[in-house]
Amino acid sequence: MADAVHTGEGHQRRIFSGIQPSGGLTLGNYLGALKRFVELQEDGAAETIYCVVDLHAITVWQDPAALTRATREMTAGFIAAGIDPARSILFNQSQVAAHAELGWIFSCVARIGWLNRMTQFKDKAGKNREAASVGLYAYPTLMAADILVYHATHVPVGEDQKQHLELTRDIAIKFNNDTGTEFFPVVEPVIEGAATRVMSLRDGTKKMSKSDPSDMSRINLTDDADTIAQKIRKARTDPDPLPEALAGLDRRPEARNLVNIYAALAGSTPEAVVAEFAGQNFAAFKPRLADLAVSVLAPISTEMGRLVQEPGEIDRILARGAERAAALANPILDRTKDILGMIRAPKP
């Protein structure tokens, strides 16, 4: 796409990521995102900014009351998983207008050909693409703005978002090239962990999804201990025992998924899990996985339940986070306008 790469050297190491409030949080969200967000916060090597991306959610119609409820529940999930609003910046996207403003600027930097190659639009719009919203088509430019309005340097993403991060890099490179600057950093993805892509408990070839009609296909972060254990026990597997080496799971997607989940929950590796359980069947493995899942997830579920009963406190946390986020974003947006030759009122 863009021709040359500016390294963005000198930019402070800053982490940004966000999740849409478009439904309940699942084990996939926890292992693929929230757990990693907490680890990055605890690492302390970078500033961490986490966002409930409600502007992205409205690319498809959202019932207003449901969006409010989902935004608060998502915020509760962040906090219950271990995000500390005093140590990380936690806010909802629509409270910081700089996201939308820079999103428009980037829609003038990005090329139509780039957006035409975005596979997620094709997947989400389906056959009736002409009826999809302009926002659904163009939202990768807003995603780029979400990241670059903070000069974020690293972004924890799932495999399905790598293409959008490449677009963010291309937009930064083209802006820098067009303006003769190195203003925007060229971001790096952070994709780590044993279960960055958690699959359905009913079909190991499909991603675990909150939109799946079967509730047994996923573990919700709102599930209680008994429900979590039951879903693990009833997860689809195969009759063969666990192999001695990980390669033995290559054509066993359901088995590989459960091994990955165990490894991620235990802070281990799939190789270590296979070595520990080699030769055992799933009648022995599943109870161990169920106990582990309950020990990790049940406290999160309990804390989420408590937090959602305090909507006023959640709203105050989001407002404070938005103030802190805007303090970082607004100067970057202002400098972007200066670079582009836009006149701004002088600061008092």
Secondary structure as UniProt FT lines:
FT   TURN            9..10
FT   STRAND          14..19
FT   HELIX           27..29
FT   HELIX           30..34
FT   HELIX           35..43
FT   STRAND          47..52
FT   HELIX           54..57
FT   TURN            58..59
FT   HELIX           64..81
FT   TURN            85..87
FT   STRAND          89..92
FT   HELIX           93..95
FT   HELIX           98..107
FT   TURN            108..109
FT   HELIX           112..116
FT   HELIX           119..125
FT   TURN            126..127
FT   HELIX           129..131
FT   HELIX           134..148
FT   TURN            149..151
FT   STRAND          154..156
FT   HELIX           159..161
FT   HELIX           162..179
FT   STRAND          188..190
FT   TURN            194..195
FT   TURN            204..205
FT   TURN            210..211
FT   HELIX           215..217
FT   TURN            221..222
FT   HELIX           225..233
FT   HELIX           246..249
FT   TURN            250..251
FT   HELIX           253..266
FT   HELIX           270..277
FT   TURN            278..279
FT   HELIX           282..308
FT   HELIX           311..340
//
